[in-house]
Amino acid sequence: MTSTHTESSVVMNKFEVLHPFMNERLRRLWAGTEANAIGRGGITLVSKATGLSRACIRTGIHEIRQLANLSSSGNSVSTDVQSNVIRQPGAGRKLVEDKDPSIIFALEQMLENETAGDPMSEQKWIRSSTHQLSRRLDEKGYKASPETVRRLLYKMDFSLKANKRRQIHTNYPGRDDQFRFIETQREAFSIAKFPIISVDTKKKELIGEFSNSGRTWSRQAEEVNEHDFPSTALCKAVPYGIYDIVKNSGFVVVGISSDTPEFAVDNIIRWWEMKGQHDYSNANKLLILADSGGSNSYRSHSWKLCVQEKLSDRFGLTVTVCHYPPGCSKWNPVEHRLFSYISMNWAGKPLKTIGTMLGYIRGTSTTTGLTVKAFLQERKYKEGKEVSKEMMKQLNINFLIPNPKWNYTISPR
């Protein structure tokens, strides 16, 4: 977690605690103090964390400096800083809800239609962000910025709840050459109008009354188990994602068994039968972008054998596989163009059942047109299937330079 991210979280948490007890003047003085203490970039950081405008924070900084000068020199200042006046007479625009009180009702109606989680509970969770709610209000004829929506949500007793996830990025020798090679392959397949998919297994999730990373707007934080003991889970869900780069569409299969190479290839087959062969009816080639580890590891003999037997031979497809170097999985498109939006959609919301998880995955969308389909895979997969040297010799595989271990093409036999 970066220091900037940490500072933003600290400021946001402070603001949530103090906000109900501060008037407008105290808010800007407090925000100005925080921004001043952070230094360079403080105004931007505090503005994003609190929703207060940059102009408001600048005013707070100015007033704090005046107060400091007044205290040190004993000189008076010709502003209202010395008094209890919150705002100069006649200053400021009327609040949106004062000009049109019906905006509160419109926002309430939107929130009523966004119930998530347990349908039998009175707990209501908001799926949309403040930006999305702002756009939807605009469609209904109400002008309200994301900052205004944030303020209205606070006024309606909503606040952000939950925690954040830590991510670590590492470098690996030779990765630059691999990135360039992947780019050339993507360009070649795109020009030829062949399908390009990015695949990976998302973080496994315990299904049950467990906490979930992230934060969501709610009137009250939902209670979950104090400890995440796997033994108390209904099951452990294994979401395998397939992201179609050309079509900007996601296809997620949630397994309840082991994350094996056979499981991974079966999911790709399911995508090909339900989507791929219809969207690319004339295609006889497929490009797969994958991480270097996991069920689709470049070291896995079982992965290559399953691609040969179950995908290439069965469907007559010439399959080219390019692996991202170790430590570079976050560059895999499925991570930041599919999984990240799924995580945001269920952030801070307990995944109590498999149905709940599938619902959140299917409900994931973006302003750029992302659509996601999700399915359950109930088949049990066994780990540790051995692949003999003789079986590997029978593969119709061609390793590609400059990094043969990460790049290869498997053709029908």
C-alpha positions as CSV (number, residue, x, y, z in Angstrom):
1,M,0.0,0.0,0.0
2,T,1.5,3.4,-1.0
3,S,2.0,6.2,1.5
4,T,-0.4,8.4,-0.4
5,H,-3.1,5.7,-0.3
6,T,-2.5,5.3,3.5
7,E,-2.7,9.1,4.1
8,S,-5.9,9.2,2.0
9,S,-7.5,6.4,4.1
10,V,-6.5,8.2,7.4
11,V,-8.0,11.5,6.3
12,M,-11.2,9.8,5.1
13,N,-11.6,7.9,8.4
14,K,-11.0,11.1,10.4
15,F,-13.6,13.0,8.3
16,E,-16.2,10.3,8.8
17,V,-15.8,10.5,12.5
18,L,-15.7,14.3,12.9
19,H,-18.1,15.3,10.1
20,P,-21.3,15.0,12.1
21,F,-19.9,17.4,14.8
22,M,-18.5,20.1,12.6
23,N,-20.2,23.1,11.0
24,E,-19.1,24.5,7.7
25,R,-16.4,26.7,9.1
26,L,-14.9,24.0,11.3
27,R,-14.9,21.6,8.3
28,R,-12.8,24.0,6.1
29,L,-10.4,24.8,9.0
30,W,-9.9,21.1,9.7
31,A,-9.5,20.3,6.0
32,G,-7.0,23.2,5.7
33,T,-5.0,21.9,8.7
34,E,-4.8,18.4,7.2
35,A,-3.8,19.6,3.8
36,N,-1.2,22.0,5.2
37,A,0.3,19.2,7.3
38,I,0.5,16.8,4.3
39,G,2.3,19.5,2.2
40,R,2.6,19.1,-1.5
41,G,-0.5,17.5,-3.0
42,G,-2.3,17.9,0.3
43,I,-5.2,19.9,-1.2
44,T,-5.9,17.3,-3.8
45,L,-5.6,14.4,-1.4
46,V,-7.9,15.9,1.2
47,S,-10.4,16.9,-1.5
48,K,-10.6,13.4,-2.9
49,A,-10.8,11.9,0.6
50,T,-13.5,14.2,1.9
51,G,-15.4,15.4,-1.1
52,L,-14.8,19.0,-0.1
53,S,-13.9,21.4,-2.9
54,R,-10.4,22.6,-3.5
55,A,-11.5,26.2,-3.1
56,C,-13.0,25.4,0.3
57,I,-9.7,23.8,1.5
58,R,-7.7,26.7,0.2
59,T,-9.9,29.0,2.1
60,G,-9.4,26.9,5.2
61,I,-5.6,27.1,4.8
62,H,-5.8,30.9,4.3
63,E,-7.9,31.3,7.5
64,I,-5.6,29.1,9.5
65,R,-2.6,31.2,8.5
66,Q,-4.4,34.3,9.4
67,L,-5.2,32.8,12.8
68,A,-1.6,31.8,13.3
69,N,-0.4,35.3,12.4
70,L,-3.0,36.9,14.7
71,S,-1.9,34.6,17.6
72,S,1.8,35.3,17.1
73,S,1.8,39.0,16.5
74,G,-1.3,40.2,18.5
75,N,-2.4,42.2,15.4
76,S,-6.1,42.1,14.4
77,V,-7.2,41.1,11.0
78,S,-10.1,42.5,9.0
79,T,-11.8,39.3,8.3
80,D,-14.4,37.2,10.1
81,V,-11.8,34.7,11.2
82,Q,-11.7,36.3,14.7
83,S,-15.5,35.8,15.1
84,N,-17.8,32.9,15.2
85,V,-19.1,33.9,11.8
86,I,-19.2,30.8,9.6
87,R,-19.6,32.6,6.3
88,Q,-19.5,36.2,5.2
89,P,-23.0,37.8,4.8
90,G,-24.6,36.9,1.6
91,A,-21.8,34.4,0.6
92,G,-22.4,31.1,-1.0
93,R,-25.0,29.6,-3.2
94,K,-28.2,27.9,-2.0
95,L,-27.9,24.2,-1.5
96,V,-29.3,22.0,-4.2
97,E,-31.8,20.4,-1.8
98,D,-32.9,23.9,-0.7
99,K,-33.6,24.9,-4.3
100,D,-35.3,21.7,-5.1
101,P,-36.2,19.5,-2.1
102,S,-37.5,16.7,-4.4
103,I,-33.9,15.7,-5.2
104,I,-33.8,14.0,-1.8
105,F,-36.9,11.9,-2.7
106,A,-35.4,11.0,-6.1
107,L,-32.1,9.9,-4.5
108,E,-34.1,7.9,-1.9
109,Q,-35.9,6.1,-4.7
110,M,-32.7,5.2,-6.4
111,L,-31.3,3.8,-3.2
112,E,-34.5,1.7,-2.6
113,N,-33.9,0.1,-6.0
114,E,-30.3,-0.9,-5.1
115,T,-30.9,-3.5,-2.4
116,A,-28.0,-6.0,-2.3
117,G,-27.0,-8.9,-0.1
118,D,-29.7,-10.8,1.8
119,P,-33.1,-10.0,0.3
120,M,-34.8,-10.9,3.6
121,S,-32.8,-8.3,5.6
122,E,-33.6,-4.6,6.1
123,Q,-29.9,-3.8,5.5
124,K,-29.6,-1.8,2.3
125,W,-26.3,-1.5,0.3
126,I,-25.6,0.9,-2.5
127,R,-24.0,-0.6,-5.6
128,S,-23.4,2.6,-7.4
129,S,-20.6,5.1,-6.7
130,T,-21.3,8.8,-6.1
131,H,-20.3,9.5,-9.8
132,Q,-22.8,6.9,-11.0
133,L,-25.5,8.3,-8.8
134,S,-24.7,11.8,-10.1
135,R,-25.1,10.7,-13.7
136,R,-28.4,9.0,-12.9
137,L,-29.7,12.1,-11.1
138,D,-28.7,14.2,-14.2
139,E,-30.7,11.8,-16.4
140,K,-33.7,12.6,-14.2
141,G,-33.2,16.4,-14.5
142,Y,-31.3,17.0,-11.2
143,K,-28.0,18.7,-11.3
144,A,-25.8,17.3,-8.5
145,S,-22.1,16.8,-8.7
146,P,-20.5,13.6,-7.1
147,E,-19.4,15.9,-4.2
148,T,-23.0,17.0,-3.7
149,V,-24.3,13.4,-3.8
150,R,-21.6,12.5,-1.2
151,R,-22.9,15.3,1.1
152,L,-26.5,14.2,0.6
153,L,-25.6,10.6,1.5
154,Y,-24.0,11.8,4.7
155,K,-27.1,13.8,5.4
156,M,-29.2,10.6,4.9
157,D,-27.0,8.8,7.4
158,F,-25.0,6.8,4.9
159,S,-21.2,6.5,5.2
160,L,-18.4,4.4,3.7
161,K,-17.6,1.2,5.7
162,A,-14.9,-1.5,5.4
163,N,-11.2,-2.0,4.8
164,K,-8.8,-2.0,1.9
165,R,-6.6,-4.6,0.2
166,R,-2.9,-4.5,-0.1
167,Q,-1.2,-5.2,-3.4
168,I,2.5,-5.7,-4.2
169,H,4.2,-5.3,-7.6
170,T,7.6,-6.9,-8.4
171,N,9.9,-6.7,-11.3
172,Y,11.4,-9.7,-13.2
173,P,14.4,-10.0,-15.6
174,G,13.4,-10.0,-19.3
175,R,9.9,-8.7,-18.8
176,D,10.3,-5.8,-21.2
177,D,11.0,-8.1,-24.2
178,Q,8.0,-10.2,-23.2
179,F,5.7,-7.2,-23.0
180,R,6.8,-6.1,-26.5
181,F,6.2,-9.6,-27.8
182,I,2.8,-9.8,-26.3
183,E,2.0,-6.4,-27.9
184,T,3.0,-7.7,-31.4
185,Q,0.9,-10.8,-30.9
186,R,-2.1,-8.8,-29.9
187,E,-1.7,-6.5,-32.8
188,A,-1.4,-9.4,-35.3
189,F,-4.4,-11.2,-34.0
190,S,-6.5,-8.0,-33.8
191,I,-5.7,-7.1,-37.5
192,A,-6.7,-10.7,-38.5
193,K,-9.9,-10.4,-36.4
194,F,-9.0,-13.5,-34.4
195,P,-10.1,-13.7,-30.7
196,I,-7.8,-12.5,-27.9
197,I,-8.7,-13.6,-24.4
198,S,-7.0,-12.8,-21.1
199,V,-7.5,-15.5,-18.4
200,D,-6.8,-15.9,-14.7
201,T,-8.2,-17.2,-11.4
202,K,-9.4,-14.5,-9.2
203,K,-8.7,-14.6,-5.4
204,K,-10.6,-17.5,-3.9
205,E,-13.5,-16.4,-1.6
206,L,-14.9,-18.0,1.5
207,I,-18.7,-18.1,1.1
208,G,-20.6,-17.3,4.3
209,E,-20.8,-14.7,7.0
210,F,-17.3,-13.3,6.4
211,S,-15.9,-9.8,5.9
212,N,-15.2,-8.6,2.4
213,S,-12.5,-6.1,1.4
214,G,-13.6,-2.7,0.3
215,R,-16.2,-0.1,1.5
216,T,-19.8,0.6,0.6
217,W,-22.3,3.2,1.4
218,S,-24.7,2.0,4.2
219,R,-26.6,3.4,7.1
220,Q,-25.0,0.7,9.3
221,A,-22.0,-1.6,8.8
222,E,-23.2,-5.2,8.5
223,E,-21.9,-7.6,11.1
224,V,-19.9,-10.6,10.1
225,N,-17.9,-13.3,11.8
226,E,-15.0,-12.1,13.9
227,H,-12.6,-14.7,12.4
228,D,-12.5,-16.0,8.8
229,F,-12.2,-19.7,9.7
230,P,-12.5,-21.8,6.5
231,S,-14.1,-24.6,8.5
232,T,-17.2,-22.4,9.1
233,A,-17.6,-21.5,5.4
234,L,-20.3,-23.0,3.2
235,C,-17.6,-23.5,0.6
236,K,-14.6,-21.9,-1.0
237,A,-15.4,-20.3,-4.3
238,V,-12.9,-20.3,-7.2
239,P,-13.8,-17.6,-9.8
240,Y,-12.0,-18.2,-13.1
241,G,-12.2,-15.2,-15.4
242,I,-12.1,-15.0,-19.2
243,Y,-11.9,-11.4,-20.6
244,D,-12.5,-10.9,-24.3
245,I,-10.3,-8.0,-25.1
246,V,-11.9,-7.2,-28.5
247,K,-15.5,-7.4,-27.4
248,N,-14.9,-5.9,-23.9
249,S,-16.9,-8.7,-22.3
250,G,-16.3,-10.9,-19.3
251,F,-17.1,-14.6,-18.7
252,V,-16.6,-15.9,-15.2
253,V,-17.0,-19.5,-14.1
254,V,-17.2,-20.0,-10.3
255,G,-15.9,-23.4,-9.2
256,I,-16.2,-25.0,-5.8
257,S,-13.4,-27.5,-6.2
258,S,-9.6,-27.3,-6.9
259,D,-8.1,-24.8,-9.2
260,T,-6.5,-27.2,-11.6
261,P,-5.3,-26.9,-15.3
262,E,-8.3,-29.0,-16.3
263,F,-10.6,-26.7,-14.5
264,A,-9.1,-23.7,-16.3
265,V,-9.3,-25.3,-19.8
266,D,-12.8,-26.5,-19.2
267,N,-13.8,-22.9,-18.5
268,I,-12.2,-21.7,-21.7
269,I,-14.0,-24.4,-23.6
270,R,-17.3,-23.3,-22.0
271,W,-16.6,-19.7,-23.1
272,W,-15.7,-20.9,-26.7
273,E,-18.9,-23.0,-27.0
274,M,-21.2,-20.3,-25.6
275,K,-19.6,-17.1,-26.9
276,G,-16.3,-17.5,-28.8
277,Q,-17.3,-19.6,-31.7
278,H,-20.4,-17.4,-32.3
279,D,-18.7,-14.1,-32.0
280,Y,-15.8,-15.3,-34.2
281,S,-17.5,-17.7,-36.5
282,N,-14.6,-17.7,-39.1
283,A,-11.8,-17.9,-36.6
284,N,-9.4,-20.9,-36.5
285,K,-6.8,-19.2,-34.2
286,L,-7.0,-18.1,-30.6
287,L,-4.6,-16.0,-28.5
288,I,-4.6,-16.6,-24.8
289,L,-2.9,-14.2,-22.4
290,A,-2.2,-15.8,-19.0
291,D,-0.2,-15.3,-15.8
292,S,3.0,-17.3,-15.3
293,G,1.6,-19.3,-12.3
294,G,-1.5,-20.9,-11.1
295,S,-3.7,-23.3,-13.0
296,N,-2.5,-21.9,-16.3
297,S,1.2,-21.8,-15.4
298,Y,3.8,-21.9,-18.1
299,R,5.6,-24.7,-16.2
300,S,2.5,-26.9,-16.1
301,H,2.6,-29.9,-18.4
302,S,-1.0,-30.7,-17.5
303,W,-2.1,-27.2,-18.8
304,K,-0.4,-27.7,-22.1
305,L,-1.8,-31.2,-22.5
306,C,-5.4,-30.1,-21.7
307,V,-5.1,-27.2,-24.2
308,Q,-3.9,-29.7,-26.8
309,E,-6.5,-32.4,-26.3
310,K,-9.6,-30.6,-25.1
311,L,-9.3,-27.3,-27.0
312,S,-7.0,-27.5,-30.0
313,D,-7.7,-31.0,-31.2
314,R,-11.4,-30.9,-30.4
315,F,-12.3,-27.6,-32.0
316,G,-9.5,-27.5,-34.7
317,L,-8.1,-24.3,-33.1
318,T,-4.5,-23.2,-33.3
319,V,-3.9,-21.8,-29.9
320,T,-1.1,-19.3,-29.1
321,V,-0.4,-18.8,-25.4
322,C,1.6,-15.9,-24.0
323,H,2.4,-15.7,-20.3
324,Y,3.2,-12.6,-18.4
325,P,6.5,-12.8,-16.5
326,P,6.4,-13.7,-12.8
327,G,5.5,-10.7,-10.7
328,C,3.7,-9.0,-13.6
329,S,0.2,-10.4,-13.2
330,K,-1.4,-7.0,-12.6
331,W,-0.6,-6.1,-16.3
332,N,-2.8,-9.0,-17.5
333,P,-5.9,-7.3,-18.8
334,V,-8.3,-9.6,-17.0
335,E,-7.0,-8.1,-13.7
336,H,-7.6,-4.5,-14.4
337,R,-10.4,-4.6,-16.9
338,L,-12.6,-7.3,-15.3
339,F,-11.6,-8.4,-11.8
340,S,-11.1,-4.9,-10.6
341,Y,-14.7,-3.9,-11.5
342,I,-16.1,-7.1,-10.0
343,S,-14.2,-6.3,-6.7
344,M,-15.6,-2.8,-6.7
345,N,-19.1,-4.1,-7.3
346,W,-19.0,-6.4,-4.3
347,A,-16.7,-4.2,-2.2
348,G,-17.6,-4.4,1.5
349,K,-20.5,-6.7,0.9
350,P,-20.4,-10.2,2.5
351,L,-20.6,-13.0,0.0
352,K,-23.1,-15.1,2.0
353,T,-24.0,-17.6,-0.8
354,I,-22.8,-18.6,-4.2
355,G,-25.9,-17.0,-5.7
356,T,-25.0,-13.7,-4.1
357,M,-21.5,-13.9,-5.6
358,L,-22.8,-14.8,-9.1
359,G,-25.3,-11.9,-8.8
360,Y,-22.6,-9.4,-8.1
361,I,-20.5,-10.7,-10.9
362,R,-23.4,-10.6,-13.4
363,G,-24.2,-7.1,-12.2
364,T,-20.8,-5.7,-13.0
365,S,-20.7,-3.1,-15.8
366,T,-18.8,0.0,-16.7
367,T,-19.4,3.2,-18.7
368,T,-17.2,1.8,-21.5
369,G,-19.7,-1.1,-22.1
370,L,-18.3,-4.0,-20.1
371,T,-20.8,-6.9,-19.8
372,V,-20.2,-10.0,-17.7
373,K,-21.7,-13.5,-17.7
374,A,-21.3,-15.8,-14.7
375,F,-21.9,-19.5,-14.2
376,L,-21.4,-22.1,-11.5
377,Q,-19.2,-25.2,-12.1
378,E,-20.1,-28.0,-9.7
379,R,-17.7,-30.6,-11.0
380,K,-15.0,-31.8,-8.7
381,Y,-11.4,-31.6,-10.0
382,K,-8.5,-33.7,-8.6
383,E,-5.1,-32.1,-8.1
384,G,-1.8,-33.6,-9.0
385,K,-2.6,-35.4,-12.3
386,E,0.7,-36.7,-13.7
387,V,1.7,-36.2,-17.3
388,S,4.3,-38.5,-18.7
389,K,7.2,-37.5,-20.9
390,E,5.7,-39.7,-23.7
391,M,2.5,-37.7,-23.5
392,M,4.5,-34.4,-23.7
393,K,6.4,-35.6,-26.8
394,Q,3.1,-36.1,-28.6
395,L,2.1,-32.5,-28.3
396,N,2.0,-30.5,-31.5
397,I,3.7,-27.5,-29.9
398,N,6.0,-24.8,-31.3
399,F,7.9,-22.7,-28.8
400,L,8.3,-19.1,-29.8
401,I,11.2,-16.7,-29.4
402,P,12.4,-14.5,-27.7
403,N,11.1,-16.3,-24.6
404,P,10.2,-19.9,-25.5
405,K,9.2,-20.8,-22.0
406,W,6.6,-18.1,-21.9
407,N,5.3,-18.3,-25.5
408,Y,4.2,-21.3,-27.6
409,T,1.6,-22.3,-30.2
410,I,-0.3,-25.5,-29.9
411,S,-1.8,-26.7,-33.2
412,P,-4.4,-29.4,-33.9
413,R,-2.9,-32.9,-34.4
